Amino acid sequence: MVAKLWKKVLLLILIIACLFNVINKLVHKASMKEEVEASARYTLEQQEKNNK
């Protein structure tokens, strides 16, 4: 009886943790513009390193 109760409690905690993780990622998602700018900066830095 107690084992079934703990199983349900832990399953509920797991579901809540997964939902929190997904919502947190959606809220703090970087915009496409920021991603492209960061990628362009990295590419330019790598090209400058290779040219030296």
GUPALO-496559 format. One record per residue (C-alpha): residue in three letters; residue number from 1; x, y, z. Coordinates in nm, 3 decimals, decimal comma. Last residue first. Example, Ala and Ser with C-alpha at 12.3 -4.5 7.8 and 13.67 -1.06 7.14 Angstrom:
residues 2
[site "SER" 2 [1,367 -0,106 0,714]]
[site "ALA" 1 [1,230 -0,450 0,780]]
END
This chain:
residues 52
[site "LYS" 52 [4,740 3,481 -3,844]]
[site "ASN" 51 [4,478 3,399 -4,110]]
[site "ASN" 50 [4,350 3,094 -3,919]]
[site "LYS" 49 [4,284 3,297 -3,604]]
[site "GLU" 48 [4,100 3,563 -3,804]]
[site "GLN" 47 [3,884 3,296 -3,970]]
[site "GLN" 46 [3,798 3,147 -3,631]]
[site "GLU" 45 [3,702 3,487 -3,492]]
[site "LEU" 44 [3,484 3,557 -3,798]]
[site "THR" 43 [3,303 3,224 -3,757]]
[site "TYR" 42 [3,244 3,285 -3,387]]
[site "ARG" 41 [3,103 3,631 -3,452]]
[site "ALA" 40 [2,872 3,494 -3,725]]
[site "SER" 39 [2,744 3,219 -3,494]]
[site "ALA" 38 [2,677 3,466 -3,216]]
[site "GLU" 37 [2,491 3,694 -3,456]]
[site "VAL" 36 [2,284 3,406 -3,592]]
[site "GLU" 35 [2,187 3,287 -3,243]]
[site "GLU" 34 [2,099 3,638 -3,128]]
[site "LYS" 33 [1,876 3,691 -3,433]]
[site "MET" 32 [1,706 3,356 -3,378]]
[site "SER" 31 [1,605 3,457 -3,027]]
[site "ALA" 30 [1,744 3,280 -2,725]]
[site "LYS" 29 [1,499 3,064 -2,532]]
[site "HIS" 28 [1,465 3,160 -2,165]]
[site "VAL" 27 [1,086 3,122 -2,144]]
[site "LEU" 26 [1,068 2,809 -2,358]]
[site "LYS" 25 [1,352 2,641 -2,169]]
[site "ASN" 24 [1,188 2,719 -1,833]]
[site "ILE" 23 [0,855 2,581 -1,956]]
[site "VAL" 22 [1,018 2,255 -2,063]]
[site "ASN" 21 [1,211 2,215 -1,736]]
[site "PHE" 20 [0,908 2,297 -1,520]]
[site "LEU" 19 [0,700 2,042 -1,711]]
[site "CYS" 18 [0,968 1,777 -1,660]]
[site "ALA" 17 [0,997 1,854 -1,287]]
[site "ILE" 16 [0,616 1,841 -1,244]]
[site "ILE" 15 [0,601 1,503 -1,419]]
[site "LEU" 14 [0,882 1,365 -1,203]]
[site "ILE" 13 [0,718 1,491 -0,882]]
[site "LEU" 12 [0,391 1,326 -0,985]]
[site "LEU" 11 [0,572 0,999 -1,055]]
[site "LEU" 10 [0,742 1,021 -0,715]]
[site "VAL" 9 [0,408 1,069 -0,540]]
[site "LYS" 8 [0,243 0,786 -0,736]]
[site "LYS" 7 [0,527 0,544 -0,659]]
[site "TRP" 6 [0,526 0,650 -0,294]]
[site "LEU" 5 [0,154 0,570 -0,268]]
[site "LYS" 4 [0,199 0,235 -0,439]]
[site "ALA" 3 [0,482 0,146 -0,203]]
[site "VAL" 2 [0,273 0,243 0,101]]
[site "MET" 1 [0,000 0,000 0,000]]
END
